[in-house]
Amino acid sequence: MKSKLTILSLFLVCLFLFSCGGAKKATVVKTPGVQFTKSKTLTALLDKAEVENKLVFVDFYTTWCLPCRLMDEEVFPDKRVGDFMNENFINYKVDAEKANGINLAFVYEVSAYPTLLILDAKGRVIEKKIGAAFHDELLTMAERALTGVQ
């Protein structure tokens, strides 16, 4: 009886593990718009920016921020904005109230949302915008940062 219970338990554990999607492949769907790089640290993105000779665009947001949501829905999905930002920047979204975002918000003196930063590969602020920036304003800010660096 004990042996049958052990075998049944083992079977159920294996069934559970295999049903958790171990064999499935992830599908990445590229959508038009700004592609934000996922990273637990800004340092990794600064290193990547230095290697790729790019600047880093950082969007500090919170989940409750209405202007942040408007940018997510209206500005970042825009193909024209996305093409320009993806070509010239490493793009990074930071929830200023979670994990390392709390520390980054403190370091960069972020106190209102959204706060948009463009950083060089050393992490120095080149451009800063407090509040939402819509299509043309974001592109102007980005172009200004690019011409100021080169």
C-alpha positions in Angstrom: 0.0 0.0 0.0 2.8 2.4 0.9 4.6 1.6 -2.3 1.5 2.3 -4.4 1.0 5.7 -2.6 4.6 6.6 -3.3 4.3 5.7 -7.0 1.1 7.6 -7.2 2.7 10.7 -5.5 5.6 10.5 -7.9 3.3 10.2 -10.9 1.3 13.3 -9.8 4.5 15.3 -9.2 5.8 14.4 -12.7 2.4 15.2 -14.2 2.4 18.6 -12.5 5.9 19.4 -13.6 5.3 18.5 -17.2 2.0 20.3 -17.4 3.7 23.6 -16.4 4.8 24.2 -20.0 8.4 22.9 -19.8 8.2 21.8 -23.5 6.5 24.8 -24.9 8.5 27.5 -26.8 8.0 31.1 -26.1 6.9 33.2 -29.0 8.1 36.7 -29.2 5.8 39.0 -31.1 7.4 42.2 -32.2 4.9 45.1 -32.2 5.5 48.5 -33.6 6.6 51.1 -31.1 9.3 51.5 -28.5 10.8 48.2 -27.5 11.8 48.4 -23.8 14.7 46.3 -22.6 14.1 44.2 -19.5 16.8 44.3 -16.9 17.1 44.2 -13.2 19.9 46.8 -13.2 20.6 50.0 -15.0 24.3 49.2 -15.0 23.8 46.3 -17.4 22.0 48.7 -19.8 24.7 51.3 -19.5 27.3 48.7 -20.4 25.1 47.7 -23.4 24.7 51.4 -24.4 28.5 51.8 -24.3 29.1 48.8 -26.5 26.4 49.8 -29.0 27.3 53.5 -28.9 23.8 54.5 -27.9 22.2 56.6 -25.2 19.7 55.2 -22.6 16.1 56.4 -22.5 14.5 55.8 -19.1 10.8 56.1 -18.4 10.1 56.3 -14.7 6.5 55.4 -14.1 4.0 54.1 -11.5 1.1 51.8 -11.9 -1.4 54.5 -10.7 -0.1 57.3 -12.9 -2.7 58.3 -15.5 -0.2 60.3 -17.7 2.1 57.2 -17.6 -0.7 55.1 -18.9 -1.5 57.6 -21.6 2.1 57.4 -22.9 1.9 53.6 -22.8 -1.3 53.6 -24.8 -0.7 56.6 -27.2 3.0 57.4 -27.5 5.2 54.3 -27.0 3.2 52.1 -29.5 3.6 54.7 -32.3 5.7 53.3 -35.1 7.4 56.6 -35.9 8.4 57.1 -32.3 9.4 53.5 -31.9 11.5 53.3 -35.0 13.5 56.4 -33.9 13.9 55.4 -30.2 14.8 51.8 -31.0 17.4 52.8 -33.5 19.1 55.4 -31.3 18.5 54.4 -27.7 18.5 51.5 -25.2 14.9 52.0 -23.8 14.2 51.1 -20.2 11.0 51.3 -18.2 11.3 51.6 -14.4 8.5 51.2 -11.9 9.7 53.8 -9.4 7.8 52.1 -6.5 9.2 48.6 -6.9 12.5 46.8 -6.5 15.5 48.6 -7.8 13.2 51.4 -9.2 13.0 52.8 -5.7 16.8 53.3 -5.6 17.0 54.6 -9.1 14.3 57.1 -8.4 16.2 58.3 -5.4 19.5 58.6 -7.3 18.0 60.5 -10.1 15.8 62.7 -7.8 12.5 61.5 -9.4 9.5 62.8 -7.5 6.8 63.1 -10.2 5.6 60.7 -12.8 6.3 60.1 -15.5 9.8 61.4 -15.4 11.7 60.8 -18.7 15.5 60.7 -18.7 18.1 60.4 -21.4 21.4 59.2 -20.0 24.8 58.7 -21.5 26.7 55.4 -21.1 28.1 56.7 -17.8 24.6 57.3 -16.4 24.8 61.0 -16.5 21.6 62.9 -17.3 21.6 64.6 -20.7 17.9 65.4 -20.9 15.2 65.3 -18.2 11.4 65.8 -18.7 9.0 65.7 -15.8 5.5 64.8 -16.9 4.2 63.2 -20.1 5.8 64.0 -23.4 3.7 63.2 -26.5 5.0 62.2 -29.9 6.7 65.3 -31.2 7.9 66.5 -27.8 9.5 63.1 -27.1 11.2 63.0 -30.5 12.5 66.6 -30.0 13.9 65.7 -26.6 15.6 62.6 -28.1 17.0 64.6 -31.0 18.3 67.3 -28.7 20.1 64.6 -26.6 21.7 63.0 -29.7 23.0 66.3 -31.1 24.2 67.4 -27.7 26.4 64.3 -27.3 27.9 64.2 -30.8 
